[in-house]
Amino acid sequence: MSVFASLVGRLADLLQPLFGTSAAAAAIVLFTALVRLLVHPLSRAAARGQKARAELQPRIAELRRKHAKNPERLQRAVLELHAEEKVSPLSGCLPSLCQLPAFFLLYHLFSSSTIGGEANELLSHRLLAAPLGGRWSDALGDGGLLGGAGVVYVALFAVVAGVAAFSYRLTKRSMAERPVLPAGDGEAVPGMGAITKVMPFMSFFTLVTVAVVPLAAALYVVTSTTWSAVERAVLHR
């Protein structure tokens, strides 16, 4: 934690001439961009894997029809098919999993009053009028929705809502272009209907995360979510 705090502090010092009192917030955005650049090769691989899995859907539907009465044989057959085509069912999860350590580091860094036995100086940094260690509930209690800190959160919520709407359209279009095939004999895959209805709205859950975590972690989430939407639009075009 001390090493990470020092890294954020050094980045803030470098950016201070450009961003003034919001230099630490700019450092978090820059740090997030660096993390996403490192994870980008995995995102490209995940996009290729998604396309490959979509192309396998007709063959998987045939396997479901063939082994409808033998779930264990069906599972083995699907795994063998993925291995044969060198497609990993979990490749799409890797970019998100690799980002979790960075998010939790920021969360704990801006939730701790002390770092290495000393006062956490990063908590004194702000994004305009909003403390980076504060939460939305703190902003509501200090000036309300239209107070200095409240306006910062309104702006973040607006960005997240815009990105979520964009992601919603991308997901709807992707699902229309690659519909889930029935399991066989016209029967739908159990539970798939509910998943199909909920999936386009998943991006809007980011609003909840932004509301409950420290502002520094919320900045990471907003920056990463925006990056993901743009990256997805480019890789899946």
Backbone torsions as a table, in degrees:
resi	resn	phi	psi	omega
1	MET	NA	-38.7	179.6
2	SER	-64.8	-40.8	179.0
3	VAL	-64.6	-43.2	-179.7
4	PHE	-66.8	-39.9	177.3
5	ALA	-62.3	-39.9	178.5
6	SER	-64.5	-38.8	179.1
7	LEU	-62.6	-48.1	179.5
8	VAL	-62.2	-41.0	179.3
9	GLY	-63.3	-40.6	179.1
10	ARG	-67.0	-42.3	177.1
11	LEU	-61.2	-39.9	179.2
12	ALA	-64.4	-39.6	178.7
13	ASP	-63.2	-39.4	179.4
14	LEU	-66.3	-34.7	-175.9
15	LEU	-90.9	-7.2	-174.8
16	GLN	-58.2	-39.7	178.1
17	PRO	-60.4	-28.1	-178.0
18	LEU	-90.4	-35.9	-171.1
19	PHE	-116.6	-2.9	176.6
20	GLY	59.4	-128.3	-176.8
21	THR	-69.9	-13.5	178.2
22	SER	-97.1	17.3	-176.4
23	ALA	-62.4	-38.3	-179.9
24	ALA	-65.3	-38.5	176.9
25	ALA	-63.3	-42.9	176.9
26	ALA	-63.4	-35.7	178.1
27	ALA	-63.6	-37.3	178.6
28	ILE	-67.0	-41.2	177.3
29	VAL	-62.6	-43.6	178.8
30	LEU	-64.3	-42.6	177.9
31	PHE	-60.3	-42.3	178.8
32	THR	-61.6	-43.1	178.8
33	ALA	-61.7	-39.1	178.3
34	LEU	-64.9	-41.4	177.4
35	VAL	-61.8	-44.3	-179.0
36	ARG	-66.5	-33.5	175.8
37	LEU	-64.4	-40.0	178.6
38	LEU	-66.4	-33.7	-177.3
39	VAL	-85.6	-13.1	-174.3
40	HIS	-53.8	-41.8	177.2
41	PRO	-57.4	-36.6	177.2
42	LEU	-68.0	-36.4	178.7
43	SER	-65.5	-40.1	177.2
44	ARG	-63.4	-42.6	178.1
45	ALA	-64.4	-37.7	178.6
46	ALA	-65.5	-38.5	178.8
47	ALA	-65.1	-42.5	177.1
48	ARG	-63.5	-40.0	179.3
49	GLY	-64.3	-37.8	178.7
50	GLN	-64.2	-42.1	177.9
51	LYS	-64.7	-40.5	179.8
52	ALA	-65.7	-39.8	178.6
53	ARG	-65.9	-36.2	177.7
54	ALA	-63.7	-37.9	179.9
55	GLU	-70.2	-22.5	179.5
56	LEU	-83.9	-10.5	-174.9
57	GLN	-54.4	-43.2	178.6
58	PRO	-60.6	-39.3	-179.9
59	ARG	-71.7	-34.8	177.3
60	ILE	-68.3	-38.1	176.7
61	ALA	-61.8	-37.9	177.8
62	GLU	-66.5	-38.9	177.4
63	LEU	-64.9	-38.6	177.4
64	ARG	-62.8	-40.0	178.9
65	ARG	-66.6	-41.6	-176.0
66	LYS	-69.7	-37.9	-175.4
67	HIS	-114.8	34.4	-176.2
68	ALA	-58.7	-30.3	-176.4
69	LYS	-98.3	4.6	-178.6
70	ASN	-135.4	82.1	-175.8
71	PRO	-57.7	-38.1	-178.9
72	GLU	-65.9	-42.5	178.0
73	ARG	-66.1	-36.3	178.1
74	LEU	-62.9	-44.6	-179.5
75	GLN	-61.9	-43.8	178.7
76	ARG	-63.0	-41.7	-178.2
77	ALA	-64.8	-40.6	179.4
78	VAL	-66.5	-41.9	177.7
79	LEU	-64.3	-39.6	178.0
80	GLU	-64.7	-37.1	178.5
81	LEU	-65.4	-43.8	177.9
82	HIS	-62.7	-41.4	179.2
83	ALA	-65.9	-40.7	-179.7
84	GLU	-62.6	-40.2	-178.7
85	GLU	-90.9	2.3	179.3
86	LYS	56.5	46.6	178.2
87	VAL	-117.3	124.9	-179.9
88	SER	-94.7	124.3	177.7
89	PRO	-64.4	-19.1	-175.5
90	LEU	-100.8	0.6	-175.2
91	SER	-60.6	-31.3	-179.2
92	GLY	-69.6	-18.5	-178.8
93	CYS	-85.7	-21.3	-172.0
94	LEU	-60.2	-45.3	-179.6
95	PRO	-57.3	-41.8	-179.8
96	SER	-68.6	-42.1	-179.0
97	LEU	-64.0	-37.6	-178.8
98	CYS	-69.7	-19.9	180.0
99	GLN	-88.1	-17.5	-176.0
100	LEU	-58.1	-42.8	179.6
101	PRO	-58.2	-41.2	-179.9
102	ALA	-64.1	-41.6	179.5
103	PHE	-63.3	-46.3	-177.4
104	PHE	-69.0	-32.0	175.2
105	LEU	-61.4	-47.6	178.4
106	LEU	-62.9	-41.4	-179.6
107	TYR	-59.0	-49.6	-177.3
108	HIS	-71.5	-35.6	-179.4
109	LEU	-61.0	-41.2	-177.9
110	PHE	-97.3	12.0	172.7
111	SER	-111.5	-6.7	-175.7
112	SER	-102.7	132.1	179.2
113	SER	-78.0	-22.5	178.5
114	THR	-130.1	147.8	175.7
115	ILE	-131.6	121.3	-179.1
116	GLY	61.1	31.8	178.8
117	GLY	82.6	0.8	179.5
118	GLU	-119.2	161.0	-179.7
119	ALA	-60.9	138.8	-179.5
120	ASN	-79.9	99.0	-176.7
121	GLU	-68.6	-21.1	-178.7
122	LEU	-65.3	-22.5	-179.6
123	LEU	-68.6	-14.8	178.5
124	SER	-82.6	-10.5	-178.8
125	HIS	-80.1	155.1	-175.7
126	ARG	-136.8	162.1	164.5
127	LEU	-109.9	101.9	-170.6
128	LEU	56.5	-114.3	-177.4
129	ALA	-96.6	0.2	-174.4
130	ALA	-101.8	123.7	177.3
131	PRO	-64.8	139.1	-178.8
132	LEU	-68.5	-19.9	177.5
133	GLY	-92.6	-1.8	-179.0
134	GLY	-86.4	168.4	178.1
135	ARG	-122.1	173.0	-179.0
136	TRP	-60.4	-39.0	179.5
137	SER	-61.7	-35.3	177.0
138	ASP	-66.6	-40.5	179.6
139	ALA	-63.9	-39.0	179.0
140	LEU	-66.3	-32.7	179.1
141	GLY	-81.6	-9.3	-178.1
142	ASP	-124.4	73.8	178.0
143	GLY	107.1	-10.5	178.0
144	GLY	75.6	-169.5	-174.6
145	LEU	-62.3	-32.2	-177.6
146	LEU	-102.1	10.9	174.2
147	GLY	-74.3	176.7	-177.6
148	GLY	-57.1	-50.7	179.3
149	ALA	-70.0	-36.3	-179.5
150	GLY	-61.6	-39.4	179.8
151	VAL	-64.0	-36.7	177.5
152	VAL	-59.8	-44.2	179.9
153	TYR	-68.9	-36.8	176.8
154	VAL	-59.6	-41.4	178.8
155	ALA	-64.8	-42.4	178.6
156	LEU	-63.6	-43.8	178.8
157	PHE	-61.3	-38.3	179.5
158	ALA	-64.6	-41.5	177.8
159	VAL	-63.4	-46.6	-179.2
160	VAL	-62.6	-41.8	179.6
161	ALA	-63.1	-40.7	178.2
162	GLY	-64.4	-44.5	178.8
163	VAL	-65.7	-39.9	179.6
164	ALA	-63.9	-40.1	178.1
165	ALA	-64.2	-40.4	177.6
166	PHE	-63.6	-45.1	179.0
167	SER	-65.2	-35.7	177.3
168	TYR	-59.4	-45.4	179.0
169	ARG	-65.0	-39.3	178.4
170	LEU	-62.6	-43.1	-178.6
171	THR	-66.5	-43.5	178.6
172	LYS	-60.8	-43.0	-179.9
173	ARG	-65.9	-42.3	179.5
174	SER	-63.1	-41.0	-179.5
175	MET	-70.0	-30.8	176.9
176	ALA	-71.2	-36.1	-179.6
177	GLU	-76.5	-29.8	-178.7
178	ARG	-128.1	69.5	-179.0
179	PRO	-64.9	148.1	177.7
180	VAL	-73.3	124.7	-178.6
181	LEU	-76.3	151.3	178.2
182	PRO	-65.8	158.8	-177.6
183	ALA	-68.3	-22.0	-177.7
184	GLY	144.4	144.8	-179.0
185	ASP	57.7	29.3	176.1
186	GLY	79.5	1.9	-178.7
187	GLU	-85.0	137.8	179.0
188	ALA	-76.7	152.5	175.5
189	VAL	-67.0	130.1	-176.8
190	PRO	-55.8	131.2	177.9
191	GLY	81.8	-12.8	-175.0
192	MET	-69.6	-31.0	-179.7
193	GLY	-62.1	-44.4	179.3
194	ALA	-64.8	-42.2	179.6
195	ILE	-62.1	-41.8	-179.2
196	THR	-62.3	-36.7	-179.7
197	LYS	-73.6	-36.2	-174.6
198	VAL	-82.7	-34.5	-171.0
199	MET	-52.3	-44.6	-179.1
200	PRO	-61.2	-22.4	-176.6
201	PHE	-92.6	-0.9	-175.5
202	MET	-59.8	-34.8	-177.6
203	SER	-61.8	-29.0	-177.6
204	PHE	-71.7	-17.2	178.5
205	PHE	-67.3	-16.7	177.0
206	THR	-60.5	-29.5	178.3
207	LEU	-58.1	-38.4	179.9
208	VAL	-66.2	-43.4	179.9
209	THR	-60.0	-46.7	-179.3
210	VAL	-60.3	-32.2	-176.1
211	ALA	-76.4	-24.8	-170.9
212	VAL	-109.5	-14.4	-178.3
213	VAL	-97.1	163.9	174.1
214	PRO	-56.8	151.9	-175.8
215	LEU	-56.7	-36.2	179.5
216	ALA	-61.0	-45.4	177.6
217	ALA	-67.7	-34.3	177.3
218	ALA	-63.7	-38.6	176.8
219	LEU	-61.7	-40.3	177.0
220	TYR	-60.8	-46.5	-178.2
221	VAL	-62.9	-45.4	-178.4
222	VAL	-64.4	-45.4	-179.9
223	THR	-63.7	-45.2	-178.4
224	SER	-66.5	-39.2	179.3
225	THR	-65.4	-41.2	177.7
226	THR	-64.1	-44.4	177.2
227	TRP	-58.0	-45.6	-178.0
228	SER	-60.3	-41.8	-178.7
229	ALA	-63.9	-45.9	-180.0
230	VAL	-65.6	-44.6	-179.5
231	GLU	-60.9	-42.2	179.8
232	ARG	-64.9	-41.0	179.8
233	ALA	-62.6	-36.8	-179.1
234	VAL	-75.7	-45.7	-174.4
235	LEU	-74.2	-25.0	-175.6
236	HIS	-106.3	12.7	-179.3
237	ARG	-74.7	NA	NA
